[in-house]
């Protein structure tokens, strides 16, 4: 019978092998039918240019060249051997990458900043070929912290941000003055903002003095949570997004990031009616 030392050694080797396989597969995930030629709109989406629907508009506008020739046919197929340009810039499909970041304060939700300020991409250290195509799904204000998804999967990003799919967002809000149960009821019933009514899916207190409360939304309008709180006559002191589209920050410290697990990626894709990724 193997002794405890041998069993521990075997377990450590298995864990190391499992982590190595996960690292390799997460960097090289692909869809089942990506091996051969693909439709031009999918090619553009895989390159992070746009969603497939937006890619159709780009193609129809004559902004795409294939092997030096302007192409306006939606159904044309291209492969890795073809030279594809959008607005004169060469593009290439990239491997799929999915990253969850716990965004800190004073960090911009953008891929770059011409004033040299820190962006969310400055915090992520993945291979350059993936990072160059990585972009945030939606936005968090500079003074908002919490869960932010970054990906090279243009189709997934487009659908998660589209109002018809309504990715669920969960926030913990701290206000400058305590709220009442009636205030939470008002948020759930809906408040009127300058761009239309805004309704919380749910709201509940998280401390006894009622300065902090959890707020669940499926919308994502500009500074929506802050404006909803202002409609109650209060001001947001801190705003932390603790959940996004079923993803949470459990074990992920502020400013840190992790790659999504395969089951998390496919849960996201199924939630917006996309085919699973093969890892």
C-alpha positions as CSV (number, residue, x, y, z in Angstrom):
1,X,0.0,0.0,0.0
2,X,1.4,3.5,-0.9
3,X,2.5,5.6,2.0
4,X,1.2,9.1,2.7
5,X,4.3,10.8,1.2
6,X,3.8,9.0,-2.1
7,X,0.1,9.8,-2.2
8,X,0.9,13.5,-1.5
9,X,3.5,13.5,-4.3
10,X,1.0,12.0,-6.8
11,X,-1.7,14.5,-5.8
12,X,0.7,17.4,-6.3
13,X,1.8,16.1,-9.7
14,X,-1.9,15.7,-10.8
15,X,-2.7,19.3,-9.6
16,X,0.3,20.7,-11.5
17,X,-0.7,18.8,-14.7
18,X,-4.3,20.0,-14.4
19,X,-3.2,23.6,-14.0
20,X,-0.9,23.3,-17.0
21,X,-3.6,21.8,-19.2
22,X,-6.0,24.6,-18.1
23,X,-3.5,27.3,-19.0
24,X,-2.8,25.8,-22.4
25,X,-6.5,25.3,-23.3
26,X,-7.6,28.7,-22.1
27,X,-5.1,30.4,-24.4
28,X,-6.0,28.3,-27.5
29,X,-9.8,27.9,-27.2
30,X,-11.6,27.8,-30.6
31,X,-15.0,27.0,-32.0
32,X,-15.6,23.7,-33.6
33,X,-15.7,25.0,-37.2
34,X,-12.7,27.5,-37.0
35,X,-10.2,25.1,-38.6
36,X,-11.1,26.0,-42.3
37,X,-12.3,29.0,-44.2
38,X,-14.9,31.2,-42.5
39,X,-17.4,33.8,-43.6
40,X,-15.9,37.3,-43.7
41,X,-18.2,38.7,-41.0
42,X,-17.1,36.0,-38.6
43,X,-13.4,36.7,-39.5
44,X,-13.9,40.3,-38.6
45,X,-15.6,39.3,-35.3
46,X,-12.8,36.9,-34.4
47,X,-10.3,39.7,-35.0
48,X,-12.1,41.9,-32.5
49,X,-13.2,44.4,-35.1
50,X,-17.0,44.2,-34.4
51,X,-19.9,41.9,-33.8
52,X,-21.0,39.9,-36.8
53,X,-24.0,42.2,-37.4
54,X,-21.8,45.3,-37.2
55,X,-19.2,43.5,-39.5
56,X,-21.9,43.1,-42.1
57,X,-22.4,46.9,-42.1
58,X,-18.6,47.5,-42.4
59,X,-18.4,45.1,-45.3
60,X,-21.5,46.7,-47.1
61,X,-19.9,50.1,-46.7
62,X,-16.9,49.0,-48.8
63,X,-14.4,49.3,-45.9
64,X,-13.0,45.8,-46.3
65,X,-10.4,44.6,-48.7
66,X,-9.5,40.9,-49.3
67,X,-6.2,40.3,-51.1
68,X,-6.2,44.0,-52.2
69,X,-9.7,44.0,-53.6
70,X,-12.7,45.8,-52.0
71,X,-15.3,43.1,-51.0
72,X,-18.9,43.9,-50.3
73,X,-20.3,40.3,-50.4
74,X,-21.4,39.1,-47.0
75,X,-21.0,35.5,-47.8
76,X,-17.5,35.5,-49.1
77,X,-15.2,33.0,-47.2
78,X,-11.6,33.7,-46.2
79,X,-8.8,31.7,-44.6
80,X,-5.5,32.3,-42.9
81,X,-3.8,32.5,-46.3
82,X,-5.9,35.6,-47.3
83,X,-4.8,39.2,-46.6
84,X,-7.8,41.1,-45.0
85,X,-7.8,44.8,-44.3
86,X,-10.4,47.1,-42.6
87,X,-10.0,50.8,-43.4
88,X,-6.5,50.0,-44.7
89,X,-5.4,48.2,-41.6
90,X,-4.5,44.5,-41.8
91,X,-6.4,42.3,-39.4
92,X,-6.1,38.7,-38.2
93,X,-8.3,36.5,-36.1
94,X,-7.0,35.9,-32.6
95,X,-7.3,33.1,-30.1
96,X,-10.2,33.6,-27.7
97,X,-9.4,35.0,-24.3
98,X,-11.8,35.6,-21.3
99,X,-10.6,37.5,-18.3
100,X,-12.4,38.7,-15.1
101,X,-10.8,41.7,-13.4
102,X,-11.5,43.2,-10.0
103,X,-11.2,46.8,-11.1
104,X,-9.6,49.2,-8.6
105,X,-10.3,52.9,-8.2
106,X,-8.7,55.5,-10.5
107,X,-8.3,53.0,-13.4
108,X,-9.9,53.8,-16.8
109,X,-12.1,51.2,-18.5
110,X,-10.5,51.6,-21.9
111,X,-7.7,49.9,-23.9
112,X,-5.5,53.0,-24.0
113,X,-5.3,56.6,-22.9
114,X,-3.5,59.4,-24.8
115,X,-2.8,61.1,-21.4
116,X,-0.9,58.2,-20.0
117,X,-3.4,57.3,-17.3
118,X,-3.7,53.8,-16.0
119,X,-6.1,51.6,-17.9
120,X,-7.6,48.2,-17.1
121,X,-5.4,46.6,-19.7
122,X,-2.3,47.7,-17.8
123,X,-3.3,45.3,-15.0
124,X,-3.6,42.2,-17.2
125,X,-0.5,40.2,-18.1
126,X,-1.4,37.7,-20.9
127,X,0.5,37.0,-24.1
128,X,0.8,40.0,-26.3
129,X,-0.9,38.4,-29.3
130,X,-4.0,38.1,-27.1
131,X,-3.7,41.3,-25.1
132,X,-3.6,43.4,-28.3
133,X,-7.2,42.2,-29.1
134,X,-8.5,42.2,-25.6
135,X,-11.2,44.8,-24.8
136,X,-13.6,45.5,-21.9
137,X,-17.2,44.4,-22.1
138,X,-19.1,47.6,-21.2
139,X,-17.7,50.3,-18.9
140,X,-17.1,51.0,-15.2
141,X,-16.5,54.6,-14.2
142,X,-13.0,55.6,-13.0
143,X,-14.4,55.9,-9.5
144,X,-16.3,52.6,-9.6
145,X,-14.7,49.3,-8.6
146,X,-15.5,45.7,-9.1
147,X,-16.2,43.0,-11.7
148,X,-15.2,43.7,-15.2
149,X,-15.1,41.2,-18.0
150,X,-12.5,41.6,-20.8
151,X,-12.4,39.3,-23.9
152,X,-11.4,39.0,-27.5
153,X,-14.8,37.4,-28.3
154,X,-16.5,40.1,-30.1
155,X,-19.8,38.3,-30.6
156,X,-20.1,37.5,-26.9
157,X,-19.3,41.1,-25.9
158,X,-21.8,42.5,-28.2
159,X,-24.6,40.3,-27.0
160,X,-23.8,40.8,-23.3
161,X,-24.0,44.6,-23.8
162,X,-27.1,44.5,-25.9
163,X,-30.3,45.5,-23.9
164,X,-32.2,42.5,-25.3
165,X,-30.0,40.1,-23.4
166,X,-29.8,42.1,-20.2
167,X,-26.7,40.7,-18.4
168,X,-27.5,40.9,-14.7
169,X,-25.2,43.3,-12.7
170,X,-25.0,43.3,-8.9
171,X,-23.7,46.3,-7.0
172,X,-23.0,47.2,-3.4
173,X,-23.7,50.9,-3.0
174,X,-22.8,53.2,-0.1
175,X,-24.7,56.5,0.1
176,X,-23.8,59.7,2.0
177,X,-27.1,59.5,3.9
178,X,-29.2,56.5,5.1
179,X,-32.0,55.2,2.9
180,X,-35.4,53.9,4.1
181,X,-37.4,50.8,3.1
182,X,-39.6,53.2,1.1
183,X,-36.5,54.3,-0.8
184,X,-35.7,50.8,-1.8
185,X,-39.3,50.2,-2.8
186,X,-39.1,53.3,-5.0
187,X,-35.9,51.9,-6.7
188,X,-37.7,48.6,-7.4
189,X,-40.8,50.5,-8.7
190,X,-38.7,52.8,-10.8
191,X,-37.3,56.3,-10.8
192,X,-37.4,58.8,-13.7
193,X,-34.0,59.8,-15.2
194,X,-33.3,62.3,-18.0
195,X,-33.0,59.3,-20.4
196,X,-36.1,57.5,-19.3
197,X,-37.3,55.5,-16.3
198,X,-34.9,53.1,-14.5
199,X,-36.1,50.1,-12.5
200,X,-34.0,48.0,-10.1
201,X,-34.6,44.2,-10.3
202,X,-34.0,44.0,-6.6
203,X,-32.6,46.1,-3.7
204,X,-31.8,45.2,-0.1
205,X,-29.8,46.7,2.8
206,X,-26.5,45.2,3.7
207,X,-25.8,47.0,7.0
208,X,-27.8,48.1,10.0
209,X,-27.4,51.9,9.6
210,X,-28.9,51.7,6.0
211,X,-26.0,53.6,4.3
212,X,-25.1,50.5,2.3
213,X,-27.4,48.4,0.1
214,X,-27.2,45.9,-2.7
215,X,-28.7,46.8,-6.0
216,X,-29.4,44.4,-9.0
217,X,-29.9,45.7,-12.5
218,X,-30.0,44.3,-16.0
219,X,-29.6,47.6,-17.7
220,X,-26.2,49.4,-18.1
221,X,-26.8,53.0,-18.9
222,X,-24.2,55.7,-18.3
223,X,-23.7,56.3,-14.5
224,X,-27.1,54.7,-14.0
225,X,-26.7,53.6,-10.4
226,X,-25.4,57.0,-9.3
227,X,-28.2,58.8,-11.0
228,X,-30.8,56.5,-9.5
229,X,-29.5,57.2,-6.0
230,X,-29.4,61.0,-6.8
231,X,-33.1,60.7,-7.8
232,X,-33.7,59.8,-4.1
233,X,-31.9,62.9,-2.9
234,X,-28.7,61.0,-1.9
235,X,-25.2,60.8,-3.2
236,X,-23.1,57.7,-3.9
237,X,-19.9,57.6,-1.7
238,X,-18.7,54.3,-3.1
239,X,-19.9,51.9,-5.8
240,X,-18.6,48.3,-6.2
241,X,-19.9,45.9,-8.8
242,X,-19.7,42.5,-7.1
243,X,-21.3,40.4,-9.8
244,X,-21.7,40.5,-13.6
245,X,-23.6,38.0,-15.8
246,X,-23.3,35.3,-13.2
247,X,-19.6,35.9,-12.4
248,X,-18.5,36.9,-9.0
249,X,-15.3,38.1,-7.3
250,X,-15.0,35.3,-4.8
251,X,-11.3,35.0,-3.9
252,X,-10.2,37.8,-6.3
253,X,-8.6,40.7,-4.6
254,X,-8.8,44.3,-5.9
255,X,-6.6,44.9,-8.9
256,X,-6.2,41.2,-9.6
257,X,-7.6,39.2,-12.5
258,X,-8.1,35.6,-13.5
259,X,-9.0,33.7,-16.7
260,X,-12.5,32.3,-16.8
261,X,-12.9,28.5,-16.4
262,X,-14.2,26.7,-19.5
263,X,-17.6,26.1,-17.9
264,X,-17.9,29.8,-17.1
265,X,-17.2,30.8,-20.7
266,X,-19.8,28.4,-22.0
267,X,-22.4,29.4,-19.4
268,X,-21.9,33.0,-20.6
269,X,-22.2,32.0,-24.3
270,X,-25.3,29.9,-23.7
271,X,-26.9,32.8,-21.7
272,X,-26.9,34.9,-24.9
273,X,-27.7,32.0,-27.3
274,X,-24.3,31.4,-28.7
275,X,-22.7,28.0,-29.3
276,X,-20.3,26.7,-26.7
277,X,-16.5,27.0,-27.2
278,X,-14.5,23.8,-27.6
279,X,-11.5,23.8,-25.2
